[in-house]
């Protein structure tokens, strides 16, 4: 195997947002055999570095769903920022519709000052409609969003647009399916954008040329590796672009059904060291 690209949330990270010792050792085992291991995530690169702090992990990082690629030493290798007009259009619409959002730039995750309030309003609305609803799972999803590092709060999206930041990824989050569907329909046919989803409660937007798949292909060329001898491991819809181009692919046991159908190998869940099992499988090929 030449290269293995690994998603983070729901894949390398377990349900408590940690990377298991077995997964770390499997990555190191692959690297010792000359395999280039790459992290491919929707998260910001600086958030990945924070997650890896104190761990003996040194990999290339594809972040913001393929909009940035960083070298193992943390230096930026390439980036594909969104067009300024698109950023203004998207954030203006999300703010008007009452979405919680996150915009990733080079230094921070830019998010509304009233972000928690927006989520709590939705949770209250859900419980009012059905008082017996158990909100535990939804509250955990909210806390997972807030567990990232590098937040910078803004009072208005105009603070983002007016400072002419390089925005690489915009994530919109909602617990309300109709609201998410409205957002999906609003941007689905936008000619300048890539639209993906990484969980049940979000959709994400990047430049039309940015995707995990494009970034993986770019790295194989840069590192003189074969895409046919590249394997990818993931669990969600934003992983499909790299699963569709790589020679090998593994779906986590907790992956979406459509992702499982797209892969040639089904591994264990993210709470059962599924990444380690998949890496060991690929190392035998």
C-alpha positions in Angstrom: 0.0 0.0 0.0 1.3 3.5 -0.9 -0.9 5.7 1.0 -3.8 5.5 3.6 -6.1 8.6 4.1 -8.1 8.5 7.3 -11.1 10.6 8.3 -11.3 12.0 11.9 -14.8 12.3 13.3 -16.6 9.0 13.5 -13.5 7.3 12.2 -10.2 7.9 13.9 -11.8 9.6 16.9 -14.0 7.5 19.1 -17.3 8.7 20.7 -15.4 10.5 23.4 -13.4 12.5 20.9 -10.2 10.6 21.6 -7.7 8.6 19.5 -7.1 5.1 20.9 -3.7 3.7 21.6 -4.4 0.9 19.2 -5.2 3.3 16.4 -2.0 5.3 17.0 0.1 2.2 17.0 -1.5 1.0 13.7 -0.7 4.4 12.1 2.9 4.1 13.3 3.0 0.5 12.0 1.9 1.6 8.6 4.4 4.5 8.5 7.2 2.1 9.5 6.4 0.1 6.4 6.8 3.1 4.2 3.1 3.9 3.8 2.2 7.6 3.7 -0.6 8.2 6.2 -2.8 11.2 5.7 -5.5 12.7 7.9 -8.5 13.9 5.8 -11.1 15.9 7.8 -13.7 18.7 7.6 -12.0 20.2 10.7 -9.5 23.1 10.6 -5.9 22.2 10.4 -5.1 24.0 13.7 -7.8 22.0 15.4 -6.2 18.8 14.2 -2.8 19.9 15.5 -4.4 20.5 18.9 -6.0 17.0 18.9 -2.5 15.5 18.0 -0.8 17.6 20.7 1.2 15.2 23.0 0.6 12.3 20.6 3.5 10.8 18.6 1.6 11.4 15.3 3.1 13.2 12.3 1.1 13.1 9.1 0.1 15.2 6.2 -3.3 16.9 7.0 -6.1 17.5 4.5 -8.4 19.9 6.3 -11.6 21.9 5.7 -12.9 19.0 3.5 -9.9 19.3 1.1 -9.6 23.1 0.9 -6.2 23.1 2.7 -3.3 20.7 2.8 -0.6 21.0 5.5 2.7 19.2 5.6 3.6 17.0 8.6 5.5 19.9 10.1 2.4 22.0 10.1 3.3 24.3 7.2 0.7 25.1 4.6 1.3 23.2 1.3 -1.7 24.3 -0.7 -5.1 25.9 -0.3 -8.3 26.7 -2.2 -10.2 29.5 -0.5 -13.8 30.3 -1.3 -14.7 33.3 -3.4 -15.4 36.4 -1.3 -18.8 37.0 -2.9 -19.8 33.4 -2.2 -18.8 33.7 1.5 -20.9 36.9 1.8 -23.9 35.3 0.1 -23.7 32.1 2.2 -23.1 33.7 5.6 -25.7 36.4 5.0 -28.4 33.8 4.1 -27.4 31.5 7.1 -27.6 34.4 9.5 -31.0 35.5 8.1 -32.4 32.0 8.5 -31.1 31.6 12.1 -28.5 29.0 11.5 -25.6 28.2 13.8 -22.5 28.3 11.5 -18.7 27.9 11.5 -16.4 29.5 9.0 -12.8 28.2 8.9 -10.1 30.6 8.0 -6.3 30.4 8.5 -6.3 31.1 12.2 -9.8 30.5 13.7 -13.2 29.0 13.5 -15.5 32.1 13.1 -18.9 31.6 14.7 -21.8 33.7 15.9 -21.6 35.2 19.4 -25.1 33.8 20.1 -24.2 30.3 18.8 -25.3 28.4 21.9 -28.5 30.4 22.1 -29.4 29.5 18.5 -28.9 25.8 19.3 -30.9 26.0 22.6 -33.8 27.7 20.8 -34.0 24.7 18.4 -33.8 22.2 21.3 -36.6 24.1 23.2 -38.7 24.1 20.0 -38.2 20.3 19.6 -39.1 19.6 23.2 -42.1 21.8 23.1 -43.4 19.9 20.1 -42.8 16.6 21.8 -42.3 16.9 25.6 -41.3 13.2 25.9 -38.3 13.7 23.5 -35.0 12.6 25.0 -32.6 15.4 24.1 -29.4 13.6 25.3 -28.2 12.6 21.9 -28.8 16.1 20.4 -27.1 17.8 23.3 -24.1 15.5 22.8 -24.0 16.6 19.1 -24.0 20.2 20.2 -21.2 19.7 22.7 -19.1 18.0 20.1 -19.3 21.1 17.9 -18.2 23.2 20.8 -15.3 20.8 21.7 -13.2 22.1 18.8 -10.4 24.5 19.4 -9.8 27.9 17.9 -13.2 29.6 18.1 -13.5 33.3 17.5 -16.9 34.8 18.0 -18.4 37.5 15.8 -21.6 39.6 16.2 -22.3 39.6 12.5 -21.1 37.8 9.4 -20.0 41.2 8.1 -17.1 41.1 10.5 -15.9 38.1 8.5 -16.5 39.5 5.1 -15.2 43.0 5.8 -11.8 41.7 7.0 -11.2 39.9 3.7 -10.3 36.6 5.4 -9.5 33.5 3.4 -12.5 31.3 4.2 -12.0 27.7 3.3 -15.1 25.9 4.7 -18.5 27.0 6.0 -20.5 24.6 8.2 -24.2 25.1 8.9 -25.7 23.2 11.8 -29.3 22.6 12.8 -31.4 20.0 14.6 -34.4 20.7 12.4 -34.5 18.5 9.3 -36.7 20.9 7.3 -34.3 23.8 8.0 -31.3 21.7 6.8 -33.3 20.6 3.7 -34.0 24.3 3.0 -30.3 25.0 3.2 -29.4 22.0 1.0 -31.9 23.1 -1.7 -30.6 26.7 -1.5 -27.0 25.8 -2.4 -27.3 22.4 -4.1 -27.0 23.8 -7.6 -24.6 26.6 -6.9 -22.0 26.6 -9.7 -19.1 27.8 -7.5 -19.5 25.5 -4.5 -19.0 21.9 -3.3 -21.8 20.9 -0.9 -21.4 17.9 1.4 -22.6 16.6 4.8 -20.5 15.1 7.6 -23.2 14.4 10.2 -27.0 14.2 10.6 -27.2 17.8 11.6 -25.1 19.8 9.1 -24.2 20.6 5.6 -20.8 22.1 4.6 -19.7 24.3 1.7 -16.3 24.8 0.1 -15.0 26.1 -3.3 -16.1 23.9 -6.2 -12.6 22.6 -6.7 -12.2 21.6 -3.0 -12.9 18.1 -1.9 -11.2 15.4 0.1 -10.9 13.4 -3.1 -9.2 16.1 -5.1 -6.8 16.7 -2.2 -5.9 13.0 -2.0 -5.3 12.9 -5.7 -3.1 16.0 -5.5 -1.0 14.4 -2.7 -0.5 11.2 -4.5 1.0 13.1 -7.4 3.1 15.3 -5.1 4.5 12.4 -3.2 4.8 10.1 -6.2 2.4 7.6 -4.9 -0.2 5.5 -6.8 -3.9 6.3 -6.4 -4.6 2.7 -7.3 -2.4 1.7 -4.2 -4.1 4.3 -2.0 -6.7 3.3 0.7 -9.2 5.5 2.4 -11.1 5.0 5.7 -14.2 7.0 6.6 -17.8 7.0 7.8 -19.8 9.9 6.2 -20.9 11.5 3.0 -17.9 14.0 2.8 -15.6 10.9 2.6 -17.2 9.6 -0.6 -15.2 11.8 -2.9 -12.0 10.1 -1.8 -13.6 6.7 -1.6 -14.7 7.0 -5.2 -11.2 7.7 -6.6 -9.0 5.5 -4.4 -8.0 1.9 -5.2 -9.2 0.7 -1.8 -11.7 1.9 0.7 -13.0 0.9 4.2 -16.2 2.0 5.8 -16.5 2.2 9.6 -19.0 -0.1 11.3 -20.8 3.0 12.3 -20.8 4.5 8.8 -23.8 5.7 6.8 -25.3 2.9 4.7 -24.5 4.7 1.5 -20.8 4.8 2.6 -20.8 1.1 3.4 -22.2 0.4 0.0 -19.4 2.4 -1.7 -16.5 0.6 0.0 -14.8 -2.7 -0.6 -14.1 -3.4 3.1 -16.2 -3.0 6.2 -14.3 -2.6 9.4 -15.3 -2.2 13.1 -16.8 0.9 14.7 -14.9 3.9 15.9 -15.3 2.7 19.5 -13.8 -0.7 18.5 -10.5 0.5 16.9 -12.0 0.2 13.5 -9.1 2.2 11.9 -6.5 -0.1 13.4 -8.4 -3.1 11.9 -8.7 -1.5 8.5 -5.0 -0.5 8.4 -3.9 -4.0 9.3 -6.2 -5.3 6.6 -4.7 -3.0 4.0 -1.1 -3.8 5.0 -1.7 -7.4 3.9 -2.7 -6.4 0.4 
